[in-house]
Amino acid sequence: MMGPINSNWLFQSAMSSLQQSTPMNGSGAANNQGPGMAGPGSFLMLLMAAMMENVQQTQMLTQQAPAANGLSFMAPGNSYNPAVANLTMEHKDVATSAADKSDLKFRPVQFLKLDDQLAGKLSGAAVHFIEAGKKYDIDPKLLSAIAVHETGNGTSRAANEKNNIAGMMGKNGLRSYETVADSIYDMARNLRQNYLNQGKESIAQIGAKYAPVGAANDPTGLNNHWTTGVQRFYNTL
């Protein structure tokens, strides 16, 4: 399609050529062949004018239309956008060490299948499990399975009141997070730095440290079920 400059130049050149080729009478006006009859020059000028009008309209429509490779999508106001992590804390990078011989490194997962199985505070968090898995080279299914087990699939008090979906502890007990996404990234960082990079190769080996049986902060013995619970969800997801 011609741009505005080229099309205007073509129009002006055509008009000039037509004017030069149209016979003129003594008064400087173009000769007509008779009442109601337009000469060849007049016909071509009308045809050219119609063509130019069509080109200009097409150009206006093209300028108004978005480019095929520049589409933008606007979400309704106050809507949740799962593509935005909404992280409120900095999560440092931790590289995968040579000590990690596990089969728990990052691998692609079926987003819709994972997203469909998450509920409660974990609803809509599938993208965060995947992105945190990419950042720290961890299977998103492992991150999801731990969160599902720790929170009863997003229903625990820690998840609802503290956005803590992994049982992460701080100086004063369970840590609080501004967002669920922050909790997911912090869990992934912890697993990469203090478990997988330390040679923990299986869910059972991770569980022995992550949720040790007989721990002082586990008076009801819930840690006895950590490995089997996480492994079950991992296989399901």
Disulfide bonds with the S-S distance in Angstrom:
none
